[in-house]
Amino acid sequence: MDLYTRIVRAKLFIDDNYASPIDLDRLSDEACFSKYHFLRLFKRAYNKTPYQYLSERRIDKAKEKLRSEQTTVSEVCEEVGFESATSFSSKFKEYTGETPALFRLRAMQSQQLAKEQPAKVIPSCFTTMFSSKD
């Protein structure tokens, strides 16, 4: 198995298990490298550390979940693998510039606007191109 296949295998492990506790030992075992060699190779391949990649993956999944009204922010925090609401909120804000609650509010407002006034969420270049010219 070549070097990059092993690194990709560890990345896919993160993708599949982002909600579980994952540490460097587990990831380096998955890739069959020493911890420090794995860390260097992963960073070279993805331009970020495994921890940064895991955090981004969790935040992306949290954003998907926050767009739905079925779960609370606390439930989302737990579902994507953060250990505490405080760490989730601060990491979410670091990556998005907003708290999870504000992100959800804006997402709900955007969805409501799309339902009530769909023309306002369609790019103007599209409406200009396809509008009828009477």
C-alpha positions in Angstrom: 0.0 0.0 0.0 1.5 3.3 -1.0 2.0 6.4 1.2 -1.0 8.4 0.0 -3.4 5.5 0.2 -2.6 5.2 3.8 -3.1 8.9 4.5 -6.4 8.9 2.6 -7.5 5.9 4.6 -7.0 7.9 7.8 -8.9 10.9 6.3 -11.8 8.6 5.4 -11.7 7.2 8.9 -12.2 10.8 10.2 -15.0 11.3 7.7 -16.8 8.1 8.8 -16.2 8.6 12.6 -16.1 12.4 13.1 -18.7 12.1 15.9 -16.6 9.7 17.9 -13.6 10.5 20.0 -10.6 10.3 17.7 -7.0 10.8 18.8 -3.7 11.0 17.0 -2.8 7.4 18.1 -5.9 6.0 16.5 -5.4 7.9 13.2 -1.7 7.0 13.0 -2.6 3.3 13.6 -5.2 3.6 10.9 -2.5 4.8 8.5 0.2 2.5 9.8 2.7 5.3 10.6 4.3 6.6 13.8 2.3 9.5 15.2 4.8 12.2 14.2 5.4 10.9 10.8 1.7 10.6 10.2 1.1 14.2 11.4 3.8 15.5 9.0 2.4 13.6 6.1 -1.2 14.4 6.7 -0.4 18.1 7.0 1.6 18.0 3.8 -1.2 16.2 1.9 -4.1 18.3 3.2 -2.4 21.5 4.3 -3.9 21.1 7.8 -3.5 18.9 10.8 -5.7 15.9 11.4 -7.2 17.8 14.4 -8.0 20.8 12.1 -9.6 18.6 9.5 -11.6 16.8 12.2 -12.8 20.1 13.6 -13.8 21.4 10.1 -15.7 18.1 9.5 -17.6 18.4 12.7 -18.4 22.1 12.1 -19.6 21.3 8.5 -21.9 18.5 9.9 -23.1 20.9 12.7 -24.1 23.5 10.1 -26.1 20.9 8.2 -27.9 19.8 11.4 -28.5 23.4 12.6 -30.3 24.2 9.4 -33.0 21.8 10.5 -35.5 22.6 13.3 -35.6 19.1 14.7 -32.6 19.3 17.0 -31.4 21.7 19.7 -28.0 23.3 19.6 -27.0 21.0 22.6 -28.1 17.9 20.7 -26.2 19.0 17.6 -23.1 19.6 19.8 -23.3 16.0 21.1 -24.2 14.5 17.7 -21.1 15.9 16.0 -18.7 14.8 18.7 -17.9 17.9 20.8 -17.4 17.2 24.5 -19.0 20.4 25.8 -21.4 23.1 24.6 -18.7 25.7 25.4 -16.0 24.1 23.3 -18.6 23.6 20.5 -19.7 27.2 20.6 -16.2 28.6 20.6 -15.0 26.4 17.8 -18.1 27.0 15.7 -17.7 30.8 16.1 -14.0 30.5 15.3 -14.8 28.7 12.0 -18.0 30.6 11.0 -17.8 33.9 12.8 -21.2 33.2 14.4 -22.5 31.3 17.4 -24.5 28.2 16.6 -27.7 29.8 17.7 -27.1 32.9 15.5 -26.2 30.6 12.6 -29.5 28.7 13.1 -31.5 31.9 13.3 -30.0 33.2 10.1 -30.6 29.8 8.3 -34.2 29.7 9.4 -34.7 33.3 8.3 -33.2 32.5 4.9 -35.4 29.4 4.5 -38.5 31.5 5.4 -37.5 34.2 2.9 -37.1 31.6 0.2 -40.6 30.3 0.9 -42.3 33.7 1.1 -40.3 35.6 -1.5 -38.4 33.2 -3.8 -37.4 35.9 -6.2 -35.3 37.5 -3.5 -33.1 34.5 -3.2 -32.6 33.9 -6.9 -29.4 35.5 -8.3 -30.2 38.6 -10.3 -28.2 37.4 -13.3 -30.5 34.4 -13.5 -33.7 36.4 -13.3 -32.3 38.9 -15.9 -31.4 36.2 -18.3 -34.7 34.3 -18.1 -37.2 37.1 -17.5 -39.7 37.7 -20.2 -39.1 40.8 -22.3 -42.6 42.1 -23.1 
